[in-house]
């Protein structure tokens, strides 16, 4: 996806994340010359909230909850955004601590926006080594997009009042209040200082400020660390950026684009589409905060509907679907993405959230598609476009475990070994071409062959379909009747118990069925024989190589268009025909005897009726054959048994549908390194 069409973050219209001065006053966050804005760290919604608050309040200074001892490296890291940075500094015991700097963080946005607008930015937090990161659960930040910022903060601040506190909380709030009060005394009378601090500390900072500003004498200077030795600024490596960012790299990139000058109408596909409510399938109207006094204006007609975090997640899944189809040739069924997002949201709800995190989204992608698509979701979600191979600072490789121990791992098992990743660690990719087209050069002759493990799996599935059809035919020929003089094939216990009140014994009589299953035709997707741009242009008739294999005719996607190894092409069956014994079927696609066929599926069915040594042809397809073909089968003393495709396991069918074509038999020796059995 190009940067011109890449998604951009926008909340719903009218903006629910915008706070006015009156709303902050109703929340008790306005003091003389001071406005306090509570935020959640590392959340996209609050970065947007900070940006809008600066626009509305036009503060003369910004006080940010970041340690003053790290002021210089923080300012340098913010100045190089959108390139990512991480600050490394030792604690009192000499152990390294890390502070990543990313765009979609409220505190980083406050520092960055202040520098862009020329507003003085002051870092006012206390420098502490070990601070507990586990708190009581607060409402998910995603709720602010629907309930509105004022309603969210009203609920979240009340919940934060009941959170457990540690001694460092009081010290940090006293230090922040001291810095803000000192700044307020030096500001003009009508000036406003905007304090951006964590939601857990907002009420405490307001109480401390109220007490300090009410005193006539200056507050006592608290003892604190004002300088941190050993702080080093690093460039965050590309592999580390996939793991350690608080928000997904995809989300960070969308927010970074929203800071540009692109108009709302040029936001890309995620916002040009119409997103529906994930649970009601209806278009979602903008929600109105009940605490706002004035009715919101009508949205412009050209305003896009897919907005907010869920709009970005939909764009993420759409981009992964596109890449998945390009790499595998498989298309997800209509409606899969909405069902996937519904499941991911329900999964998140069970774990105390509203919107899914990366782990929950990948698990949902695996469940509704497969490991290949789940891997594509991971790739898209963790890709950050602004990278450099020659940073001005030394790069640093971080793992999520270097920051905290709340890590969950998932392993991908894709069918083709393109690149296998753990969620938190990159695994060595498979061999690549030394130059474009090197592997395709192996297809230089007519000695094409198949991959034996796939042939074996296909023969086993054909035998399964024959036995299944034989059982169904036998069951249809079974007659249950009251016992008279002959037990026939035994007592029918079910019918006897059902009629126990009559005292009659029922027996089962199996009538002989005429003919056994022979040829097997499996149709995944039908296609007309003559079409301008066929989806399945490759036609082939293969003879079995030994007595354990039968003959096969097929139509499929072009295997030479997707080369996955030296002389190894990957394709997708549209349909295939299996018949035995081997060496009896030739030139199905060239034989003029089948010219009456209207589609490729009918041509395979006509060939099956012609070549099967048995009376019954098993025909697996989404739709039954037309009556004219059944009448033709009767004239040939054949019978077509239709098996609906939906009655068979979709997992097994999906695995069998992918196959590989090798340039010659010598390629079979190295094929295992590029094909997963």
C-alpha positions in Angstrom: 0.0 0.0 0.0 1.4 3.4 -1.0 1.6 6.3 1.3 -1.0 8.1 -0.8 -3.6 5.4 -0.1 -2.4 4.3 3.4 -5.0 4.8 6.2 -5.0 7.9 8.4 -6.4 8.1 11.9 -9.6 10.2 12.3 -12.1 9.9 15.1 -15.8 10.0 14.4 -17.4 13.2 13.3 -18.2 15.4 15.3 -14.9 14.8 17.1 -15.7 13.0 20.4 -12.1 13.4 21.7 -12.1 17.2 21.8 -12.4 18.8 25.2 -13.4 22.5 25.8 -12.3 24.6 28.8 -15.9 24.4 30.2 -15.8 20.6 30.1 -12.5 20.5 32.0 -14.0 22.9 34.5 -17.0 20.6 35.0 -14.5 17.8 35.8 -12.7 19.9 38.4 -9.5 20.2 36.3 -9.3 24.0 35.9 -7.4 26.1 38.4 -6.4 29.8 38.1 -4.0 29.9 35.2 -3.8 26.0 35.1 -5.7 23.4 33.1 -5.0 19.7 33.9 -5.6 17.1 31.1 -5.6 13.5 32.3 -4.3 10.9 29.8 -3.5 7.2 29.4 0.0 6.5 28.4 0.7 4.9 25.0 -2.9 5.3 23.7 -3.7 6.7 20.4 -7.0 8.3 21.5 -5.3 10.4 24.1 -2.5 11.6 21.8 -5.3 13.0 19.6 -7.0 14.5 22.7 -3.8 16.3 23.6 -3.5 17.7 20.1 -7.0 19.0 20.2 -6.7 20.4 23.7 -3.7 22.5 22.6 -5.7 23.8 19.7 -8.7 24.8 21.8 -7.0 26.1 25.0 -4.0 27.8 23.3 -1.8 27.5 26.4 1.2 29.7 27.0 3.2 26.8 28.4 3.0 23.0 28.6 3.9 20.9 31.6 4.4 17.3 30.8 4.6 14.2 33.0 8.1 13.2 31.9 11.2 13.3 34.2 13.1 16.5 34.0 16.4 14.6 34.4 15.9 13.1 30.9 14.9 16.4 29.3 17.8 16.6 26.8 17.6 13.1 25.3 13.7 13.3 25.2 13.8 16.5 23.2 16.4 15.1 20.8 14.3 11.9 20.4 11.1 13.9 19.8 12.9 16.1 17.3 13.8 13.1 15.0 10.2 11.7 14.8 8.8 10.0 12.8 12.1 8.0 13.2 11.8 6.0 16.3 14.1 6.3 19.3 14.7 4.7 22.7 16.4 6.2 25.7 18.6 3.8 27.7 19.6 4.8 31.2 20.8 2.9 34.3 18.9 2.7 37.6 20.5 3.0 41.0 21.6 -0.6 40.9 23.1 -0.3 37.4 20.4 -2.2 35.6 19.3 -0.7 32.3 16.0 1.0 31.9 14.4 1.9 28.6 12.0 4.7 27.4 10.7 4.2 23.8 9.6 7.4 22.0 6.7 6.8 19.6 4.3 9.2 17.8 0.9 7.9 19.2 1.8 8.7 22.8 0.0 11.5 24.6 3.1 12.8 26.4 5.3 12.6 23.3 2.6 14.4 21.3 2.5 17.2 24.0 6.3 17.7 23.7 6.3 17.5 20.0 3.3 19.8 19.4 4.7 22.4 21.8 8.0 22.5 19.9 6.2 22.8 16.6 4.0 25.7 17.8 6.8 27.4 19.7 5.1 26.9 23.1 7.6 26.4 26.0 7.6 22.8 27.2 8.6 21.8 30.7 9.2 18.3 31.9 7.9 18.3 35.5 7.8 14.7 36.7 10.0 13.2 39.4 12.7 10.7 38.3 12.1 7.4 40.1 13.9 4.1 39.3 11.3 1.4 40.1 7.7 2.3 39.8 4.9 -0.3 39.9 3.2 -0.6 36.5 0.2 -2.7 37.6 -2.9 -0.7 38.4 -6.6 -1.3 38.8 -8.5 -1.7 35.6 -9.7 1.5 34.0 -12.2 1.8 31.1 -10.7 1.0 27.7 -9.6 4.1 25.9 -11.6 2.9 22.9 -14.8 3.9 24.9 -13.8 7.6 24.6 -14.5 7.4 20.8 -18.1 6.5 21.4 -18.9 8.0 24.8 -17.0 11.2 24.4 -13.9 12.5 26.2 -15.8 14.2 29.0 -18.0 11.1 29.9 -14.9 8.8 29.7 -12.8 11.0 32.0 -15.7 11.4 34.4 -15.9 7.6 34.8 -12.1 7.0 34.6 -11.2 9.6 37.2 -13.8 8.1 39.6 -12.2 4.6 39.1 -8.7 6.0 39.6 -9.7 7.4 43.0 -10.0 3.8 44.2 -6.7 2.6 42.8 -4.0 1.4 45.2 -1.3 3.9 45.9 2.4 3.6 46.7 4.7 6.2 48.4 6.1 7.3 45.0 2.7 8.6 44.0 2.7 11.3 46.6 6.3 12.3 45.8 5.6 12.5 42.1 2.5 14.5 42.5 4.2 16.9 44.9 7.1 17.4 42.4 4.7 18.0 39.5 2.6 20.4 41.5 5.7 22.3 42.6 6.9 22.8 39.1 3.5 23.8 37.8 3.0 26.3 40.6 6.4 27.8 40.0 5.5 28.3 36.4 2.1 29.7 37.2 3.6 32.4 39.4 5.7 33.7 36.5 3.0 33.7 33.9 0.7 36.7 32.9 -2.7 36.8 34.6 -4.6 35.6 31.5 -2.1 32.8 30.6 -3.0 29.2 30.8 -0.5 26.3 31.6 -1.7 23.0 30.2 -0.6 20.1 32.4 -0.5 16.7 30.6 -0.3 14.0 33.2 -1.3 10.4 33.8 -4.9 9.8 34.7 -4.0 8.2 38.0 -2.2 11.4 39.1 -4.6 14.0 37.8 -6.7 14.4 41.0 -3.7 14.3 43.2 -1.9 17.0 41.2 -5.1 19.2 41.3 -5.3 18.8 45.1 -1.6 19.7 45.6 -1.9 22.7 43.2 -5.0 24.0 45.0 -3.1 23.9 48.3 0.1 25.4 46.9 -1.6 28.2 44.9 -3.7 29.1 47.9 -0.6 29.9 50.0 1.0 33.3 49.8 4.6 32.2 50.2 6.4 30.1 47.5 6.4 26.3 48.1 9.4 24.5 49.5 11.6 22.9 46.8 11.3 19.1 47.0 14.4 17.0 47.1 14.7 15.2 43.8 17.1 14.0 41.1 17.6 16.8 38.5 20.2 15.1 36.4 20.6 11.5 35.2 24.1 10.3 34.3 24.6 7.6 31.7 21.4 8.4 29.6 22.0 7.3 26.0 19.8 7.9 23.0 19.5 5.0 20.5 17.7 4.5 17.2 15.1 1.8 17.7 15.9 -1.0 15.2 13.3 -2.2 12.7 13.0 -5.6 14.4 12.6 -4.0 17.8 9.9 -1.7 16.6 7.7 -4.7 15.8 7.7 -5.6 19.5 8.2 -2.8 22.0 5.8 0.0 20.9 2.8 0.6 23.1 0.6 1.0 20.1 0.8 -1.2 16.9 3.3 0.2 14.4 0.4 0.3 11.9 -1.5 2.5 14.3 1.5 4.7 15.0 1.9 5.2 11.2 -1.8 6.1 10.8 -1.5 8.7 13.5 1.7 10.1 12.1 -0.1 10.6 8.7 -3.0 12.3 10.5 -0.5 15.0 11.7 0.2 15.9 8.1 -1.6 18.4 5.9 -3.8 16.0 3.9 -7.4 17.0 3.9 -10.0 14.6 5.5 -11.3 13.6 2.1 -7.9 12.1 1.2 -7.7 9.6 4.0 -7.4 6.4 2.1 -9.4 3.2 1.8 -9.9 2.7 5.5 -11.9 5.9 5.7 -13.5 5.8 2.2 -15.3 2.6 2.9 -18.4 2.2 5.0 -17.9 0.4 8.3 -20.8 -1.3 10.0 -21.5 -1.9 13.6 -19.7 -5.1 14.4 -22.7 -6.6 16.3 -25.8 -5.2 14.6 -24.6 -5.0 10.9 -26.1 -1.5 10.7 -24.4 1.8 9.8 -23.4 3.5 13.0 -24.6 7.1 13.4 -22.3 9.5 15.3 -22.9 9.3 19.0 -23.7 12.5 20.9 -22.3 13.1 24.4 -25.3 13.7 26.6 -23.4 16.2 28.7 -22.9 18.6 25.7 -25.4 21.4 25.9 -25.6 22.3 22.2 -26.7 19.9 19.5 -23.8 18.9 17.2 -23.9 20.2 13.6 -24.7 17.9 10.7 -21.6 16.2 9.3 -20.5 17.1 5.8 -21.9 14.9 3.1 -18.5 13.8 1.9 -17.3 12.8 5.4 -16.2 9.2 5.4 -17.9 6.7 7.7 -15.1 4.3 8.7 -13.2 6.2 11.4 -11.5 5.6 14.7 -9.6 2.6 15.9 -12.0 0.0 14.5 -11.7 1.7 11.1 -7.9 1.3 11.2 -8.2 -2.4 12.2 -10.6 -3.0 9.3 -8.0 -1.3 7.0 -5.3 -3.5 8.5 -7.3 -6.7 7.8 -8.1 -5.5 4.3 -4.5 -4.9 3.5 -3.5 -8.3 4.9 -6.2 -9.9 2.8 -4.8 -8.3 -0.3 -1.3 -9.5 0.4 -2.6 -12.9 1.4 -4.3 -13.3 -2.0 -1.3 -12.1 -3.9 1.0 -14.6 -2.2 -1.2 -17.6 -2.0 -4.0 -17.1 -4.6 -6.6 -17.8 -2.0 -9.5 -15.3 -1.5 -11.3 -15.0 1.9 -15.0 -15.5 1.8 -17.2 -12.4 1.8 -18.0 -11.2 5.3 -15.0 -12.9 6.9 -13.3 -9.7 8.0 -16.4 -8.4 9.9 -16.8 -11.8 11.5 -13.1 -11.8 12.4 -13.4 -8.3 14.0 -16.5 -9.3 15.9 -14.8 -12.3 17.4 -11.6 -10.3 18.2 -13.8 -7.7 20.0 -15.6 -10.4 22.0 -12.2 -12.0 22.9 -11.0 -8.6 24.1 -14.1 -8.1 26.1 -13.5 -11.4 28.0 -10.1 -10.0 29.0 -11.4 -6.6 30.1 -11.1 -4.6 26.9 -13.2 -3.3 24.1 -10.8 -3.3 21.2 -8.5 -6.2 20.4 -4.8 -6.1 20.9 -2.3 -7.7 18.5 -2.4 -11.1 20.1 -6.2 -11.2 20.0 -6.4 -10.0 16.4 -3.9 -12.6 15.2 -5.7 -15.4 17.0 -9.0 -14.3 15.4 -7.3 -14.2 12.0 -5.9 -17.7 12.4 -9.4 -19.0 13.5 -11.3 -17.4 10.6 -8.7 -18.1 7.9 -5.4 -19.9 8.5 -1.8 -19.4 9.6 -0.9 -17.8 6.3 -3.4 -15.0 6.7 -2.6 -14.7 10.5 1.0 -14.2 9.5 0.0 -11.5 7.0 -2.0 -9.7 9.7 1.0 -9.8 11.9 3.3 -8.5 9.1 1.0 -5.6 8.3 0.2 -4.7 11.9 3.9 -4.5 12.9 5.2 -2.7 9.8 6.4 0.9 10.5 7.2 2.7 7.2 9.6 5.3 8.5 12.9 3.4 8.9 16.5 4.2 8.0 19.5 2.0 7.4 22.0 4.7 8.5 20.7 6.4 11.7 22.6 9.2 13.3 22.5 7.2 16.6 23.5 3.6 17.2 20.6 1.3 16.7 19.3 -0.8 19.6 17.6 -4.2 19.4 15.1 -4.5 22.2 12.8 -7.3 23.1 9.4 -6.9 24.8 10.8 -8.9 27.7 13.4 -6.2 28.3 10.5 -3.8 29.2 8.2 -6.1 31.2 7.2 -9.8 31.6 3.6 -9.5 30.3 4.4 -11.4 27.1 2.3 -13.9 25.1 3.8 -15.9 22.3 2.2 -17.3 19.2 3.8 -19.5 16.6 2.8 -19.5 12.9 2.7 -22.7 10.8 2.2 -21.5 7.2 1.8 -24.0 4.5 4.7 -22.5 2.5 7.9 -21.6 4.2 8.0 -18.0 3.1 8.9 -16.4 6.5 8.0 -17.9 9.8 7.8 -15.6 12.8 7.0 -15.8 16.4 4.9 -12.9 17.6 7.7 -11.6 19.7 10.8 -12.8 17.8 11.8 -13.0 14.1 12.9 -16.4 12.8 15.4 -16.8 10.0 13.6 -16.6 6.6 13.8 -19.3 3.9 16.4 -19.0 1.1 15.7 -16.3 -1.5 16.6 -15.9 -5.1 20.0 -14.4 -5.8 18.5 -12.5 -8.7 14.8 -12.0 -9.9 13.7 -14.9 -12.1 16.5 -17.3 -11.1 14.1 -20.0 -9.9 11.8 -19.7 -12.9 14.7 -20.5 -15.2 14.4 -24.1 -14.1 11.1 -24.5 -16.0 12.8 -25.0 -19.4 11.4 -28.3 -20.6 8.4 -30.6 -20.9 9.3 -32.9 -18.0 6.9 -31.4 -15.5 6.0 -33.6 -12.6 4.0 -33.4 -9.3 5.1 -33.6 -5.7 4.6 -37.2 -4.4 3.4 -36.4 -0.8 0.6 -34.3 -2.4 -0.3 -37.0 -4.8 -0.5 -39.5 -2.0 -2.8 -37.2 0.0 -5.0 -36.7 -3.0 -5.3 -40.5 -3.7 -6.2 -41.1 0.0 -8.9 -38.4 -0.2 -10.3 -40.0 -3.4 -10.5 -43.4 -1.6 -12.2 -41.7 1.3 -14.9 -40.2 -1.0 -15.4 -43.6 -2.7 -16.0 -45.3 0.7 -18.2 -42.5 1.9 -20.4 -42.8 -1.2 -20.5 -46.6 -0.9 -21.8 -46.3 2.7 -24.4 -43.8 1.7 -25.6 -46.0 -1.1 -25.7 -49.0 1.2 -27.7 -47.0 3.7 -30.2 -46.0 1.1 -30.7 -49.6 0.1 -31.5 -50.8 3.6 -35.1 -51.9 4.4 -36.4 -52.3 7.9 -39.4 -54.6 8.3 -41.2 -56.6 11.0 -39.7 -60.1 11.8 -41.6 -62.9 10.2 -39.5 -65.9 9.2 -36.0 -64.6 8.5 -33.6 -62.4 10.5 -31.9 -61.3 7.3 -29.0 -59.0 8.3 -29.9 -58.8 12.0 -32.2 -57.1 14.4 -32.8 -53.4 14.0 -32.5 -52.3 17.6 -33.6 -48.7 17.0 -36.8 -49.5 15.3 -37.6 -52.3 17.8 -37.2 -50.0 20.8 -39.2 -47.3 19.0 -42.1 -49.8 18.7 -41.6 -51.6 22.0 -45.2 -51.0 23.0 -46.4 -53.1 20.1 -44.2 -56.1 21.0 -42.9 -56.4 17.4 -39.4 -57.3 16.5 -37.9 -55.5 13.5 -35.1 -56.7 11.3 -32.8 -55.0 8.8 -32.5 -56.2 5.2 -29.7 -54.7 3.0 -30.5 -54.9 -0.6 -27.6 -55.2 -3.0 -26.6 -52.0 -4.7 -25.8 -51.9 -8.4 -22.4 -50.6 -9.1 -19.6 -49.2 -7.0 -17.9 -45.8 -7.0 -15.2 -45.4 -9.6 -14.1 -42.0 -10.9 -14.1 -39.0 -8.5 -14.6 -35.4 -9.6 -14.0 -32.6 -7.1 -14.9 -29.0 -8.2 -13.9 -26.1 -6.0 -14.8 -23.3 -8.5 -16.3 -23.7 -11.9 -15.4 -21.5 -14.9 -16.6 -21.3 -18.5 -14.3 -23.0 -21.1 -13.8 -19.8 -23.0 -13.3 -16.6 -21.0 -11.2 -13.5 -21.7 -9.2 -13.5 -18.5 -9.5 -17.0 -16.9 -8.8 -17.5 -13.3 -7.8 -21.1 -13.9 -5.9 -21.0 -17.2 -3.7 -24.1 -16.6 -5.1 -27.5 -17.9 -3.3 -30.8 -17.5 -3.8 -34.5 -17.8 -1.4 -36.6 -15.8 -0.8 -40.4 -15.9 -0.1 -42.3 -12.7 3.6 -43.2 -12.3 2.9 -46.6 -10.6 0.1 -48.9 -9.6 -0.6 -47.0 -6.4 -1.6 -43.9 -8.4 -4.4 -43.3 -10.8 -4.7 -40.9 -13.7 -5.6 -37.3 -13.1 -7.1 -34.4 -15.1 -7.2 -30.9 -13.6 -7.6 -27.2 -14.2 -5.9 -24.7 -11.9 -4.2 -21.3 -11.6 -0.9 -20.8 -13.4 1.8 -22.5 -11.3 4.6 -20.6 -13.2 3.2 -17.2 -12.0 4.0 -18.1 -8.4 7.4 -19.7 -8.1 8.3 -20.6 -4.5 11.6 -22.5 -5.1 14.1 -23.5 -7.7 11.8 -25.2 -10.3 8.9 -25.3 -7.8 5.6 -23.6 -8.8 2.6 -23.2 -6.5 -1.0 -23.3 -7.8 -4.6 -23.7 -6.7 -7.0 -26.3 -8.0 -10.2 -25.1 -9.7 -11.2 -28.8 -10.0 -9.7 -32.2 -10.7 -10.7 -35.7 -11.8 -9.3 -39.0 -10.4 -9.7 -42.3 -12.1 -8.1 -45.7 -12.0 -6.4 -47.8 -13.2 -3.4 -45.7 -14.3 -2.4 -45.2 -18.0 -6.0 -45.2 -19.4 -6.8 -41.5 -19.7 -5.3 -39.2 -22.3 -5.8 -35.6 -23.5 -9.0 -34.7 -21.7 -8.6 -31.0 -22.6 -7.9 -31.8 -26.3 -10.4 -34.5 -26.9 -13.2 -33.3 -29.3 -15.5 -35.9 -27.8 -16.3 -33.5 -24.9 -17.0 -30.5 -27.0 -20.6 -30.3 -25.6 -19.3 -29.3 -22.2 -20.3 -25.7 -21.2 -17.7 -25.3 -18.5 -14.5 -26.9 -17.2 -16.3 -28.7 -14.5 -18.6 -30.3 -17.1 -15.7 -31.4 -19.2 -14.2 -33.2 -16.3 -17.5 -34.9 -15.5 -17.9 -36.0 -19.1 -14.4 -37.4 -19.0 -15.2 -39.2 -15.8 -18.3 -40.8 -17.3 -16.3 -41.9 -20.3 -13.2 -43.3 -18.5 -14.6 -44.8 -15.2 -14.5 -48.6 -15.1 -17.3 -48.7 -12.5 -20.9 -47.6 -12.8 -20.9 -44.8 -10.2 -19.2 -41.4 -10.6 -18.7 -39.3 -7.4 -19.2 -35.7 -8.2 -18.3 -33.2 -5.5 -19.2 -29.6 -6.3 -21.1 -26.6 -4.8 -24.0 -27.2 -7.3 -25.4 -30.4 -8.8 -24.9 -31.2 -12.5 -27.6 -30.1 -15.0 -30.3 -32.6 -15.9 -28.9 -33.2 -19.4 -25.8 -34.7 -18.0 -27.7 -37.0 -15.7 -29.7 -38.2 -18.7 -26.5 -38.7 -20.7 -25.2 -40.8 -17.7 -28.3 -43.0 -17.8 -27.8 -43.6 -21.5 -24.3 -44.7 -20.8 -25.5 -46.9 -17.9 -23.7 -44.7 -15.4 -24.9 -42.9 -12.3 -23.8 -39.5 -11.0 -23.8 -39.3 -7.2 -23.6 -35.6 -6.2 -21.9 -34.7 -2.9 -22.4 -31.0 -1.9 -19.0 -29.4 -1.3 -20.3 -27.9 2.0 -20.8 -31.4 3.5 -17.0 -32.0 3.5 -14.4 -30.6 5.9 -13.4 -27.1 4.7 -10.0 -27.5 6.5 -9.2 -30.7 4.6 -10.4 -29.2 1.3 -8.3 -26.1 1.8 -5.2 -28.1 2.5 -5.7 -30.3 -0.6 -6.5 -27.5 -2.9 -3.0 -26.1 -2.9 -0.5 -28.1 -4.9 3.0 -27.7 -6.5 4.4 -28.4 -9.9 8.0 -29.3 -10.3 10.2 -28.7 -13.3 11.5 -32.3 -13.3 12.0 -35.3 -11.0 15.4 -33.9 -9.9 13.6 -31.0 -8.2 11.9 -33.4 -5.8 15.1 -33.8 -3.8 15.1 -30.1 -2.8 11.3 -29.5 -2.8 10.9 -30.4 0.9 12.9 -27.3 1.9 10.3 -25.1 0.3 7.1 -27.0 0.7 5.4 -27.9 4.0 3.9 -31.3 3.9 
